[in-house]
Amino acid sequence: MKKLNRISFKNKSLKTKWALTSAFVIFVSFAILCSVLYWSIHTWLLSEQEQSVYRTMDDLTVFFESQGSGITIDDIRSNKGLMNSIVDKDQTVRILNKDGIEILRINDTVSKIPDVSNNVPPEGYVVDKQKIDGIDSFVATGKLQIGIFQGYIQLTHPLTAFDSLMNYLLMAMLILGIGALVLSAYIGYALANVLLKPLNNLRMEMTTVAEEGFQAPIHMEYDQDDEIGDLLRVYRKMMGELEQSFHTQQQFISDASHELRTPIQVVEGHLSLIKRWGRDEPEVLNESLDTSLAEIKRMKSLIEEMLELARGQAKDHDEKCNIKTITFEIVQEQIALHPDVEIIVHDDNLTEYCARISSNAYGQILRNLLQNAIRYSDKKAHIQIYLTNNLKNCKIEVEDNGIGIAEKDVPHIFERFYRVDEARSRDEGGTGLGLSIVKMLVNKYGGNITVSSKLGTGTKFKVILPSEK
């Protein structure tokens, strides 16, 4: 049953949960406050009732002592006014003999004679609480001697008025508690409607985006600087990033399918050529096989670079590498692959160029920049690398004497599959992803990359990476 109630509460709307929770909290708080108040008033009034008994018994004791031993029971019977002035109207006073038989009564609030207590002291009196005729009462009993008469004086103080007052107070508290419960639930629900209205609008906006896509207009306006305002700002930022990611993904798929279609068509065409004439003509066979292998190699390179971009793994904050050491290793690697290329490294003779980037990531960045410099050169490639370091950043500059980049193309060179010269880039074997990978890696490690170029003169790439302190 508890589990069922818990599931039922979970399925309620947020407004209903808010209203029920606020009503419950207010009701419990009110109940605790009323309980403490009721107990305090009950204790205080009950003490007052008991004190009234003590005062009356003290007054009666003083009265009998002042009358002396000459007074008799008959004198008291003949003049009850002496005691009526002392006894409260809600109290009953009886004079009993040793056997507990009533000799005299003043007032008649309780008809039943209470039992005489067994522990009545020789002097003074004892007060205890008894139920007389179903009514809670204080009963005070003391020994009395008037002349030769020996007996008891007994005062009965019923708590009828006290019980009625407490019952009335309890009923009032219960009615107020129920009223507070209903009122707090209503106010809580109304307040939830007001406070949660922006969230409801946000939900409707999200539903619209889910149904109509990112092109759906945003109508919600909320300029309050509170938690809902923060949530809305985060949502819009997230939606902007998702929209950008979605469009980038769509563009990426479109570009990838376009880029892969060409080499597949080339391979398909040459395989068809081999099937028709290649078996009988070795020249056609060799040419088609070489072309197909070249296209497959290019396709393999394209797929590997596409996977590298798609991974986009989070950076490791603990990674660091020595820029100078890795630079010289990559330079030697490229010289071994391209013996006719001249690569010169300039540094300020510092031994440490540690940056907050992994060795593999920096190697990919520099390798792509050098391969671009070598690939897009119409004469002997002459490349210069400048390394500088300060307390905050490591700066790597790669400058070549290649064909350069037109001013209109510079803003687009980091876009995926963008080629400055489509035909020439394809002939050179480029995939159009190298600089996209460089940009992605630099950004991932908190760096920055810029480019300056002039047609026919050369290009300079400047990479700035955070230094390892």
C-alpha positions as CSV (number, residue, x, y, z in Angstrom):
1,M,0.0,0.0,0.0
2,K,2.8,2.4,0.9
3,K,4.5,1.6,-2.4
4,L,1.3,2.2,-4.3
5,N,0.8,5.6,-2.6
6,R,4.4,6.6,-3.4
7,I,3.9,5.7,-7.1
8,S,0.6,7.5,-7.1
9,F,2.3,10.7,-5.7
10,K,5.1,10.4,-8.2
11,N,2.6,10.5,-11.1
12,K,1.0,13.7,-9.9
13,S,1.7,16.9,-11.7
14,L,4.3,19.3,-10.2
15,K,1.6,21.8,-9.3
16,T,-0.4,19.1,-7.5
17,K,2.8,17.9,-5.7
18,W,3.6,21.5,-4.7
19,A,0.0,22.1,-3.4
20,L,-0.1,18.8,-1.5
21,T,3.4,19.3,0.0
22,S,2.8,22.9,1.0
23,A,-0.6,21.9,2.6
24,F,1.0,19.0,4.4
25,V,3.9,21.1,5.7
26,I,1.6,23.9,6.9
27,F,-0.9,21.5,8.4
28,V,1.9,19.6,10.3
29,S,3.4,22.9,11.5
30,F,-0.1,24.1,12.6
31,A,-0.8,20.8,14.4
32,I,2.5,21.0,16.3
33,L,1.9,24.7,17.2
34,C,-1.7,23.9,18.3
35,S,-0.5,20.8,20.3
36,V,2.1,22.9,22.2
37,L,-0.5,25.7,22.7
38,Y,-3.2,23.3,23.9
39,W,-0.8,21.5,26.3
40,S,0.4,24.9,27.7
41,I,-3.2,26.2,28.2
42,H,-4.3,22.9,29.6
43,T,-1.5,22.8,32.2
44,W,-1.9,26.4,33.1
45,L,-5.8,26.3,33.6
46,L,-5.6,23.0,35.5
47,S,-3.0,24.5,37.8
48,E,-5.4,27.5,38.3
49,Q,-8.2,25.1,39.2
50,E,-6.0,23.3,41.7
51,Q,-4.8,26.6,43.2
52,S,-8.5,27.5,43.7
53,V,-8.9,24.4,45.8
54,Y,-5.9,25.2,47.9
55,R,-7.1,28.8,48.5
56,T,-10.6,27.7,49.5
57,M,-9.2,25.0,51.9
58,D,-6.8,27.5,53.4
59,D,-9.6,30.0,53.9
60,L,-11.8,27.3,55.6
61,T,-8.9,26.3,57.9
62,V,-8.4,29.9,58.9
63,F,-12.2,30.2,59.4
64,F,-12.5,27.3,61.8
65,E,-9.4,28.3,63.7
66,S,-10.8,31.8,64.2
67,Q,-14.1,30.5,65.6
68,G,-12.4,28.6,68.4
69,S,-13.6,25.5,70.2
70,G,-16.9,27.1,71.2
71,I,-18.5,26.7,67.8
72,T,-20.8,23.7,67.2
73,I,-22.1,21.9,64.2
74,D,-25.6,23.4,65.0
75,D,-24.1,26.9,64.9
76,I,-22.7,26.2,61.5
77,R,-26.0,24.7,60.3
78,S,-27.9,27.8,61.5
79,N,-25.6,30.2,59.8
80,K,-24.2,28.7,56.5
81,G,-23.6,32.2,55.2
82,L,-20.3,32.3,57.1
83,M,-19.0,29.5,54.9
84,N,-20.9,30.5,51.7
85,S,-18.9,33.6,51.5
86,I,-15.8,31.5,51.5
87,V,-16.8,28.6,49.2
88,D,-16.8,29.1,45.4
89,K,-20.2,28.4,43.8
90,D,-18.6,25.6,41.7
91,Q,-17.3,23.9,44.8
92,T,-19.1,21.6,47.3
93,V,-18.0,21.5,51.0
94,R,-19.0,18.6,53.2
95,I,-18.5,18.0,56.9
96,L,-18.3,14.2,57.5
97,N,-18.1,12.2,60.7
98,K,-15.5,9.6,61.3
99,D,-17.5,7.0,59.4
100,G,-17.7,9.3,56.3
101,I,-21.3,10.1,56.8
102,E,-22.4,13.6,55.7
103,I,-23.3,15.9,58.5
104,L,-23.3,19.2,56.7
105,R,-23.2,20.3,53.0
106,I,-22.6,23.7,51.4
107,N,-23.5,24.0,47.7
108,D,-24.6,20.9,45.8
109,T,-22.5,20.7,42.6
110,V,-21.8,17.0,43.0
111,S,-24.3,14.7,44.7
112,K,-22.0,11.8,45.2
113,I,-19.8,11.8,48.3
114,P,-16.2,11.1,47.4
115,D,-14.3,8.4,49.2
116,V,-12.2,9.7,52.1
117,S,-8.5,9.4,51.4
118,N,-6.6,7.0,53.5
119,N,-3.6,9.3,53.8
120,V,-5.2,12.4,55.4
121,P,-2.6,14.0,57.6
122,P,-3.3,14.9,61.3
123,E,-2.9,18.6,60.4
124,G,-3.6,20.2,57.1
125,Y,-5.2,18.4,54.1
126,V,-4.6,16.3,51.1
127,V,-5.7,17.1,47.5
128,D,-6.1,14.4,44.9
129,K,-7.9,14.0,41.6
130,Q,-10.9,11.7,41.3
131,K,-13.7,11.0,38.9
132,I,-17.0,11.8,40.6
133,D,-20.2,10.9,38.7
134,G,-18.1,10.7,35.5
135,I,-16.7,14.1,36.1
136,D,-13.0,14.8,36.8
137,S,-12.8,16.6,40.1
138,F,-10.2,17.8,42.6
139,V,-11.0,16.5,46.1
140,A,-9.4,18.0,49.2
141,T,-9.8,16.3,52.5
142,G,-8.6,17.3,56.0
143,K,-9.4,16.3,59.6
144,L,-11.8,18.5,61.5
145,Q,-12.4,18.9,65.2
146,I,-15.2,21.2,66.5
147,G,-15.6,20.9,70.2
148,I,-16.1,17.3,71.0
149,F,-16.9,16.5,67.3
150,Q,-14.2,14.8,65.3
151,G,-14.6,14.2,61.6
152,Y,-13.5,15.4,58.2
153,I,-14.0,18.5,56.1
154,Q,-14.1,17.6,52.4
155,L,-14.1,20.0,49.4
156,T,-15.1,18.8,45.9
157,H,-14.1,20.9,43.0
158,P,-15.6,19.5,39.7
159,L,-13.7,20.3,36.5
160,T,-16.8,20.6,34.4
161,A,-16.2,24.2,33.2
162,F,-12.5,23.4,32.6
163,D,-13.3,20.3,30.5
164,S,-15.9,22.3,28.5
165,L,-13.4,25.0,27.8
166,M,-10.7,22.6,26.7
167,N,-13.1,20.7,24.5
168,Y,-14.2,24.0,22.9
169,L,-10.6,24.9,22.4
170,L,-9.8,21.5,20.9
171,M,-12.8,21.7,18.5
172,A,-11.8,25.2,17.5
173,M,-8.2,24.1,16.8
174,L,-9.5,21.1,14.7
175,I,-11.8,23.3,12.7
176,L,-9.0,25.9,12.2
177,G,-6.6,23.0,11.3
178,I,-8.9,21.7,8.6
179,G,-9.5,25.2,7.3
180,A,-5.8,25.8,7.2
181,L,-5.3,22.6,5.3
182,V,-7.8,23.4,2.7
183,L,-6.7,27.1,2.4
184,S,-3.0,26.2,2.2
185,A,-3.7,23.6,-0.5
186,Y,-5.7,26.2,-2.5
187,I,-3.1,28.9,-2.0
188,G,-0.3,26.4,-2.8
189,Y,-2.0,25.3,-6.0
190,A,-2.7,28.9,-7.1
191,L,0.9,29.9,-6.2
192,A,2.3,26.9,-8.1
193,N,0.2,28.0,-11.1
194,V,1.9,31.5,-11.0
195,L,5.4,30.3,-10.2
196,L,5.4,27.4,-12.6
197,K,3.9,29.2,-15.5
198,P,7.3,29.9,-17.1
199,L,8.2,26.2,-16.8
200,N,4.9,25.3,-18.5
201,N,5.7,27.8,-21.3
202,L,9.2,26.3,-21.5
203,R,7.6,22.8,-21.8
204,M,5.3,24.0,-24.6
205,E,8.2,25.5,-26.4
206,M,10.2,22.3,-26.1
207,T,7.2,20.4,-27.4
208,T,6.9,22.7,-30.4
209,V,10.6,22.3,-31.2
210,A,10.2,18.5,-30.9
211,E,7.3,18.6,-33.3
212,E,8.4,21.2,-35.8
213,G,12.2,21.1,-35.5
214,F,14.7,23.8,-34.8
215,Q,13.0,26.2,-37.3
216,A,10.2,26.7,-34.8
217,P,10.2,30.3,-33.5
218,I,10.9,31.0,-29.8
219,H,8.0,33.0,-28.3
220,M,8.7,32.7,-24.6
221,E,9.9,35.8,-22.9
222,Y,11.2,35.8,-19.3
223,D,13.7,38.3,-18.0
224,Q,13.7,37.5,-14.3
225,D,17.1,36.8,-12.8
226,D,16.2,33.7,-10.9
227,E,16.5,29.9,-11.1
228,I,13.9,29.7,-13.9
229,G,15.7,32.5,-15.8
230,D,19.0,30.6,-15.4
231,L,17.2,27.4,-16.6
232,L,15.8,29.2,-19.7
233,R,19.3,30.7,-20.5
234,V,20.9,27.3,-20.2
235,Y,18.1,25.7,-22.3
236,R,18.5,28.3,-25.1
237,K,22.2,27.9,-25.1
238,M,21.9,24.2,-25.2
239,M,19.3,24.4,-28.0
240,G,21.6,26.7,-29.9
241,E,24.5,24.3,-29.6
242,L,22.2,21.3,-30.5
243,E,20.9,23.2,-33.6
244,Q,24.5,24.0,-34.6
245,S,25.5,20.4,-34.0
246,F,22.5,19.2,-35.9
247,H,23.2,21.4,-38.9
248,T,26.9,20.5,-38.8
249,Q,26.1,16.8,-38.7
250,Q,23.7,17.2,-41.6
251,Q,26.4,19.1,-43.5
252,F,29.0,16.6,-42.5
253,I,26.9,13.7,-43.8
254,S,26.2,15.5,-47.0
255,D,29.8,16.4,-47.5
256,A,31.0,12.9,-46.6
257,S,28.6,11.2,-49.0
258,H,29.7,13.6,-51.7
259,E,33.4,13.1,-51.0
260,L,33.1,9.3,-50.9
261,R,30.9,9.1,-54.0
262,T,33.7,10.3,-56.3
263,P,36.4,7.7,-55.4
264,I,33.8,4.9,-55.3
265,Q,32.6,5.9,-58.8
266,V,36.2,6.0,-60.0
267,V,36.9,2.5,-58.6
268,E,33.7,1.2,-60.0
269,G,34.5,2.6,-63.5
270,H,38.0,1.1,-63.5
271,L,36.7,-2.2,-62.3
272,S,34.1,-2.2,-65.2
273,L,37.0,-1.3,-67.6
274,I,39.0,-4.2,-66.3
275,K,36.1,-6.5,-66.7
276,R,35.6,-5.5,-70.3
277,W,39.1,-5.1,-71.7
278,G,41.6,-5.4,-68.9
279,R,42.1,-9.1,-69.1
280,D,43.4,-8.9,-72.6
281,E,45.3,-5.5,-72.3
282,P,47.9,-5.4,-69.6
283,E,48.3,-1.6,-69.9
284,V,44.6,-1.0,-69.2
285,L,44.8,-3.5,-66.3
286,N,47.8,-1.9,-64.7
287,E,46.5,1.6,-65.1
288,S,43.1,0.8,-63.7
289,L,44.6,-1.1,-60.7
290,D,46.9,1.8,-59.9
291,T,44.1,4.3,-60.1
292,S,41.8,2.1,-58.0
293,L,44.5,1.6,-55.4
294,A,45.2,5.3,-55.2
295,E,41.4,6.1,-54.8
296,I,41.1,3.4,-52.1
297,K,44.1,4.8,-50.3
298,R,42.5,8.3,-50.5
299,M,39.2,6.9,-49.3
300,K,41.0,5.2,-46.4
301,S,42.6,8.5,-45.4
302,L,39.3,10.3,-45.7
303,I,37.5,7.8,-43.5
304,E,40.3,7.9,-40.8
305,E,40.2,11.7,-40.7
306,M,36.4,11.7,-40.6
307,L,36.6,9.3,-37.6
308,E,39.1,11.5,-35.9
309,L,36.8,14.5,-36.2
310,A,33.8,12.5,-35.1
311,R,35.4,11.3,-31.9
312,G,35.9,14.7,-30.4
313,Q,37.0,13.2,-27.1
314,A,37.3,15.4,-24.0
315,K,40.7,16.7,-23.3
316,D,42.9,15.2,-20.5
317,H,43.7,18.1,-18.1
318,D,46.8,16.3,-16.9
319,E,48.3,15.9,-20.3
320,K,51.4,18.0,-21.2
321,C,54.2,17.7,-23.7
322,N,57.5,19.3,-24.6
323,I,56.8,21.3,-27.7
324,K,60.4,21.6,-28.7
325,T,61.1,17.8,-28.5
326,I,58.0,16.8,-30.4
327,T,58.6,19.5,-33.1
328,F,62.1,18.2,-33.9
329,E,60.8,14.6,-34.0
330,I,58.0,15.6,-36.5
331,V,60.5,17.6,-38.6
332,Q,62.8,14.6,-38.9
333,E,59.9,12.4,-39.8
334,Q,58.8,14.8,-42.6
335,I,62.4,15.2,-43.9
336,A,62.7,11.4,-44.1
337,L,59.5,11.3,-46.2
338,H,60.3,14.3,-48.3
339,P,64.1,14.6,-48.7
340,D,63.9,17.6,-51.0
341,V,62.0,19.7,-48.5
342,E,63.9,22.2,-46.3
343,I,62.5,22.7,-42.8
344,I,64.3,25.1,-40.3
345,V,63.3,25.4,-36.6
346,H,63.9,28.6,-34.8
347,D,63.8,28.7,-31.0
348,D,65.2,31.0,-28.3
349,N,67.5,28.3,-26.9
350,L,65.2,27.4,-24.1
351,T,65.2,23.7,-23.1
352,E,61.6,23.6,-21.9
353,Y,58.5,24.3,-24.1
354,C,55.9,22.5,-22.1
355,A,52.2,23.0,-23.1
356,R,49.0,21.6,-21.7
357,I,48.3,19.3,-24.6
358,S,48.9,15.6,-25.3
359,S,52.0,14.7,-27.4
360,N,49.7,12.9,-29.9
361,A,47.4,15.9,-30.3
362,Y,50.3,18.3,-30.9
363,G,51.9,15.8,-33.2
364,Q,48.8,15.7,-35.3
365,I,48.5,19.5,-35.4
366,L,52.1,20.1,-36.5
367,R,52.1,17.1,-39.0
368,N,49.0,18.4,-40.7
369,L,50.4,21.9,-41.0
370,L,53.7,20.6,-42.5
371,Q,51.9,18.3,-44.9
372,N,49.8,21.2,-46.2
373,A,52.9,23.4,-46.6
374,I,54.6,20.6,-48.6
375,R,51.6,19.6,-50.6
376,Y,50.6,23.1,-51.7
377,S,54.0,24.3,-53.0
378,D,54.8,24.7,-56.7
379,K,58.5,24.8,-56.1
380,K,61.0,23.5,-53.6
381,A,59.3,23.7,-50.2
382,H,61.1,26.0,-47.7
383,I,59.4,25.9,-44.3
384,Q,60.3,27.8,-41.2
385,I,59.0,26.9,-37.7
386,Y,59.3,29.5,-34.9
387,L,58.9,28.5,-31.3
388,T,58.5,31.0,-28.5
389,N,57.4,30.5,-24.9
390,N,56.3,32.7,-21.9
391,L,54.7,32.1,-18.6
392,K,51.2,31.8,-20.1
393,N,51.5,30.5,-23.7
394,C,53.5,28.5,-26.1
395,K,53.5,29.9,-29.6
396,I,54.2,27.8,-32.7
397,E,54.4,29.5,-36.1
398,V,54.7,27.5,-39.4
399,E,55.6,29.6,-42.4
400,D,56.0,28.3,-46.0
401,N,56.8,29.6,-49.5
402,G,53.9,27.9,-51.2
403,I,51.1,29.0,-53.5
404,G,49.3,30.9,-50.8
405,I,45.5,31.3,-50.1
406,A,43.2,33.9,-51.7
407,E,41.8,36.4,-49.2
408,K,38.2,35.3,-49.9
409,D,39.1,31.7,-49.0
410,V,41.0,32.4,-45.7
411,P,37.8,32.5,-43.5
412,H,36.7,29.1,-44.8
413,I,39.9,27.0,-44.8
414,F,39.0,25.4,-41.4
415,E,35.6,24.2,-42.6
416,R,35.3,20.5,-43.3
417,F,35.9,19.4,-46.9
418,Y,36.6,23.0,-48.0
419,R,39.1,23.2,-50.8
420,V,40.7,26.4,-52.1
421,D,41.2,24.8,-55.5
422,E,38.9,21.8,-55.9
423,A,40.7,20.2,-58.9
424,R,44.2,20.9,-57.7
425,S,43.5,19.8,-54.2
426,R,42.0,16.5,-55.4
427,D,45.0,15.9,-57.6
428,E,47.3,16.6,-54.6
429,G,45.4,13.9,-52.6
430,G,43.9,16.2,-49.9
431,T,40.7,15.3,-48.2
432,G,39.7,18.8,-47.0
433,L,39.7,17.6,-43.4
434,G,43.3,18.3,-42.2
435,L,42.8,21.9,-41.1
436,S,39.4,21.0,-39.6
437,I,41.2,18.5,-37.4
438,V,43.9,21.0,-36.5
439,K,41.2,23.6,-35.5
440,M,39.3,21.0,-33.4
441,L,42.4,19.9,-31.5
442,V,43.6,23.5,-30.8
443,N,40.2,24.5,-29.5
444,K,39.8,21.3,-27.4
445,Y,43.0,22.2,-25.5
446,G,42.1,25.8,-25.0
447,G,44.3,27.2,-27.7
448,N,43.9,29.5,-30.7
449,I,45.0,29.3,-34.3
450,T,45.2,32.1,-36.9
451,V,46.4,32.3,-40.5
452,S,47.8,34.9,-42.8
453,S,48.5,34.3,-46.4
454,K,49.2,36.0,-49.8
455,L,48.8,34.4,-53.2
456,G,52.1,33.4,-54.7
457,T,54.1,34.3,-51.6
458,G,53.2,31.7,-48.9
459,T,51.2,31.1,-45.8
460,K,51.8,31.5,-42.1
461,F,49.9,29.6,-39.4
462,K,50.2,30.7,-35.8
463,V,49.1,28.3,-33.0
464,I,49.0,29.5,-29.4
465,L,48.6,26.8,-26.6
466,P,48.4,27.3,-22.9
467,S,51.8,26.7,-21.1
468,E,52.3,24.2,-18.4
469,K,53.0,26.2,-15.2
